[in-house]
Amino acid sequence: MASLSIAEIARLVREVRKEQGLTQVELAELVGCGPRFVVELEQGKATLQWGKVLHLLQGLGIELSFKSPGEESP
């Protein structure tokens, strides 16, 4: 499992949103956030609230997993 930077998460969100045929405004409405949040996430802003980021990822159907140091990947 590879680790992702905020820039890579931003690219992933943008790609999946476009694949699903959603505009930034439509995605914001779907997950219950403001369009500005989606724009800032897709721009790779590092100071976003992670709870909102995780909620948005879930809304797009993107699964994110975490592991502790030394833990083996499944």
QUIFENZI-V491436 format. One record per pair of residues at least 12 apart in sequence whose C-alpha atoms are under 6 Angstrom apart, sorted by the first residue. I is the first residue (numbers start at 1). J is the second residue. D is the distance in whole Angstrom. If there is no record, write none. Layout:
BEGIN
((I	J	D) (I	J	D))
END
This chain:
BEGIN
((6	44	6) (7	44	5) (10	41	6) (10	42	4) (10	44	5) (14	42	6) (31	56	6) (31	59	6))
END
